[in-house]
Amino acid sequence: MHLTSGLDRRTPTSRRTLRARLPRYAAIAMGALALFGVLLALVEGGWGPLARLDHGWAAALHGYARQHTAWTASLETTTTLGCPLVMRTLLGLAAAWLWAIGARTLAGWTAAQALVGWGAAWAAKSLADRARPSWPDPVAHAAGAAFPSGHAMASAITAATLVALIWPRADRAVRITCCALGALGTAVVGFTRVGLGVHWPSDVLGGWFLAGAVVGGTTVAVELWRPGALSRDVRRVDWRTRPRVQSVLAAAVPFPELAPGTFEVEFDTRGPDGS
């Protein structure tokens, strides 16, 4: 999901772009919410294949973690770095910076991801009220209901939001790298919750589905509230940061007078005899 396709909403092109963009964001939100609803129904109904998958994976990973203390320690470190508090702090810092440079709508959109995500997770956990895995010799402990995983949800929302913010200023290679790192980080955080025995696999999957609904839903809400404002703020960020980026790049050139495009080289094509 990127936020760069909008133009000034006073132009016909902008209105056409907005009409084309909103259904896409709405489809993401509704599709993710529908998948979450189906998964919730299967969890609440105790669907056999899902229950067997949950218990099989959770038991196998918990058994491995119990026998390998170094592995367990690495999982605990990773899950701490990917906890909801850390993820929402990152979004809060990004929102504060955007607000400071004047991109107020984009700052509100970023902050809304954290706030709406927190509220949606709380509501979903209260609705499902699913018990966490219980082991005679647990390697980790967690409080509250299991479904959906707050860690998985918060990391997915944060990754999607930060990638969306980076996307406009990145080339193709950087975009692919950011998307890959975001997806990998989200997957690893979700895996740690099952590996530590504090969540079922379907809890993590539910967190990812609900994260998609939150990101898509908040984007639709902001676009309906202030059409085109997100795209204008993206251009504002580009305008405010470009001089600083260029000055940093210029400072990195050891001989500015020899920077590409600032001089022409004249080659002496005469022979040794001067002819």
Stockholm file with secondary structure:
# STOCKHOLM 1.0

chainA/1-275         MHLTSGLDRRTPTSRRTLRARLPRYAAIAMGALALFGVLLALVEGGWGPLARLDHGWAAALHGYARQHTAWTASLETTTTLGCPLVMRTLLGLAAAWLWAIGARTLAGWTAAQALVGWGAAWAAKSLADRARPSWPDPVAHAAGAAFPSGHAMASAITAATLVALIWPRADRAVRITCCALGALGTAVVGFTRVGLGVHWPSDVLGGWFLAGAVVGGTTVAVELWRPGALSRDVRRVDWRTRPRVQSVLAAAVPFPELAPGTFEVEFDTRGPDGS
#=GR chainA/1-275 SS CCCCCCCCTTSHHHHHHHHHHHHHHHHHHHHHHHHHHHHHHHHHHTCHHHHHHHHHHHHHHHHHHHHCHHHHHHHHHHHHHTSHHHHHHHHHHHHHHHHHTTCHHHHHHHHHHHHHHHHHHHHHHHHHCCCCCCCSSCSCCCCSCCSSCHHHHHHHHHHHHHHHHHGGGCCHHHHHHHHHHHHHHHHHHHHHHHHTTSSCHHHHHHHHHHHHHHHHHHHHHHHHHSTTHHHHHHHHHHHHHHHHHHHHHHHTCSCGGGSTTSCCCCCCCCCTTCC
#=GC SS_cons         CCCCCCCCTTSHHHHHHHHHHHHHHHHHHHHHHHHHHHHHHHHHHTCHHHHHHHHHHHHHHHHHHHHCHHHHHHHHHHHHHTSHHHHHHHHHHHHHHHHHTTCHHHHHHHHHHHHHHHHHHHHHHHHHCCCCCCCSSCSCCCCSCCSSCHHHHHHHHHHHHHHHHHGGGCCHHHHHHHHHHHHHHHHHHHHHHHHTTSSCHHHHHHHHHHHHHHHHHHHHHHHHHSTTHHHHHHHHHHHHHHHHHHHHHHHTCSCGGGSTTSCCCCCCCCCTTCC
//
